[in-house]
Amino acid sequence: MTEELFNESKKYFPGGVNSPVRAFKPYPFFVKSAGGCKITDSEDNTYLDYCLAYGPLILGHANPKVVREVSNQLTIGSAYGAPTENEIKLAREVVDRIPSAEMVRFCNSGTEATMSAIRLARGFTGRNKIIKFEGAYHGAHDYVLVKGGSGAACLPDSAGIPTDTTKNTLSVPFNDEEALTELIEAEGENIACLIMEIVMGNVGCIEPKPGFLEFVRKITEENDIILIFDEVITGFRASRGGAQQYYGVTPDLTTLGKIVGGGLPMGAFCGKREIMELIAPQGPVYQAGTFSGNPISVQAGLSTLSQLDEEFYKDLERKGDFLRSNIKSIIDDEQYNIQCVGLASMFQIYMNPAEVFDYADAKNSDSERFLRYFRALLKEGVFIPPSQFECNFISSAHGMADLQDTAEAIEVALAVAFKK
Ligand code: PMP
């Protein structure tokens, strides 16, 4: 039945899907429903879900408060094309939580957020070039599809992007102070911004080396380069104030997505007032959207964030520590030459023993073994993103018994992946 659905799907959608990473081999399952930490496919198989729609669902699927409040909002309208008081409430939440946020603009996806933040940095500095890290993914727009991670990891430069656009996008390896210093020494006065994921969540899960973020902050400040932290994944995930609070380094601008919309489509960018004031209609940098600040997404964001206090994050981090330490024990006991990485409620297994500091290190992982592990895990009733180059997420809906079951499933799946 799934195979039939996929064959039908391929007639209508390129590759049978509406976003590339979903198309795992031989075919993806088709979702019938989801609730809490579980997702059910069209053949009535139920999986413990650690993909969680690639990150937004920090409360799990169909959280009761979100469902109730979003349903109420639906009855009084789904789009207005005019401002609402709830937008102000959500902006207050963002400003209160995210250290760098003084003003906010809501948009509709992470892609829109990074595209607009980069335009803003260019408008503010009058410079054209930007720096990103190799393997970092900042969405599917032209400025940043250069040495990207996620679905673009195997397609370093997409067809259809003019070289005139990407010639302004410079990239260096993550965690490499020397390479960044050299690039900024050569190009500093032409560079509008450096955009980075604080934790590289689109090539697995790579943390910054101690001192690296402080170094990046200092060198960008000294060279009048706008520092943008792309917290589309880590915002409201790594901690209440995102990864910038977790690591204690504050950028000039921050991009958000996923959790800010509580499971509905949404993005945001925010930052220093003097920069944000350049956005239209207050300033000359154009940015707009029919659905921006959409009342349904804004309500879902409010209903979600209202449940995320400091205690919530402590609890979620405990769950993350529990699962990671269980996975590490399995790896140690069986002497598999691989590693489990992660922080807070994020984790991944690299099919590679050497510590991973950048994209090149991540690519040393055995992706084929990872896919065997992924498929075996699915058979055991656990769904993770089907790629070595994604991150796995835990929600508050995952109970300790679910995590224990997951560790047991991982033990079985790794044994399958390592079978000769
Ligand atoms: N930035 C990062 C760090 C992301 O992980 C993603 C998506 N996974 C994006 C930007 C793009 O967000 P969206 O898919 O909502 O456009």
Boltz pocket constraint, residues with backbone or C-beta under 6 A from the ligand:
constraints:
  - pocket:
      binder: B
      contacts: [[A, 54], [A, 108], [A, 109], [A, 110], [A, 111], [A, 112], [A, 114], [A, 137], [A, 138], [A, 139], [A, 140], [A, 150], [A, 197], [A, 201], [A, 202], [A, 230], [A, 231], [A, 232], [A, 233], [A, 257], [A, 258], [A, 266], [A, 267]]
      max_distance: 6.0
